[in-house]
Amino acid sequence: MKIRVGDTVEVIAGNDKGKQGEVLQILTKTSKVVVEGVNVVTKHIKPSQADPEGGIVQREAPIAVSNVAFYDSKAKAPVKLGYKVTVNADGKKTKVRVNKKTQAEVDKKKKK
């Protein structure tokens, strides 16, 4: 799966088509993702010790990963992603995600 937690995606199919949001969770076994503000369902919660009130709660439900596309903020459009393997001067190989159209890297550099 080329989508990762924290990526901004756009829904390309379904009732929420055109909406954008950040990926909150990835369910790899079922090939689904949970996107912030997309596929919001109403759930009835039974009272428990953790939530003595219970009640009706709205939360995001999983959506098929095939119905979302990575949103490129530079191109301001949903794009397809691919992988590119680069070799450092040390001979170490690194695999990065790239925009298939422009071949530009989309991974954010993580600070340690």
N, C-alpha and C positions, 0 to 999 in steps of 0.2 A: 504494500500500500504506500503510495507516494505522499499522501496527506499525513501531516503530523499535528500533534497537539500544539495549539498556539497559532496555527496558520489561519489566515483569513480566507474564507471560501465563499463562493456564490452558488446558490441553489439553481440548477439548470433544468430541473424537471419536478413536477408535482404541484401541490397547492401553494407552496411558498416560493414558487419560481421567481427569480430576480432578487430575492433577499440575500443580504450578506451578513456574515457573522464569524466569530472566532470559534475554532474547534475546541471543545471542552474535554471530550473523551473519545477514545477510539475503541471499538469493540471488534477485535480482529477475527474472532471465531465466526461472527455473523456478518462480517464485512459492512459494518455500520459505524456511523459517527454521530456524536451529539454536538449540535451547533447552537451557540448562544442566540436566543430569540427566534429560532426556527423550529417548526413542528411542535408548537406549544400545546400541551394537552391538559385537561382538567382532571385531577386525581382526588378521590375521596380518601382521607387519611383517618384511620381508626385511632381513637385515643389510646395513648400508651404512657409509660412512665417518662419517657423522653419528651413526649408532646402530649400533655394531659388534656389539652383542648381538642386536638384532632381537627377536623374541618376539611374544607376544600382548598386544594393547593394547585397552582399552575406550574408545570415544569416542562422542560424540553424532553422530547422523546427521540430515540435514535432514528436516523434517516440513512438510507442506503448510500454507500460511498460513491456509487455510480451516478447518483443524482446531484452530486456537488462537484465543483471544479475550483482549483486553486485560483484566487483572485490576485492578479499582479497589480500592485499599486502604481508602478511606473507606467504600465500600458493602460491602466484603468479598465481592465477587461479580464474575464476568466480565461486562463490559458492551460494548455496541456503541459505536463511535466515529464521530463526524462532524466536519465542519469548519465553522468560523465565521469570517467575515471582519469585522474591526473596523477602524475608522478613527481614527487619533490626532488630536490637536488640530492637528498639522502637516499633516494631510491624507494621511499615509502609511498605507497599508493593510497589515495584518498578518493572517496566516492561522494560526489556532490549532486544535488538536484539542479536541473537547468530548465529554463523556458525553451520548449521545443522549437518555437518560431525564431527567437532571437539568439538562442544559445547562451543567454545571460544567466549567471548563477543566481538562485533565489534564496539560498540558505543564509541565515543570519549568523554572523560570527559570534560564538559564545565566549563570554569573558569568564576566566577562571578565578 
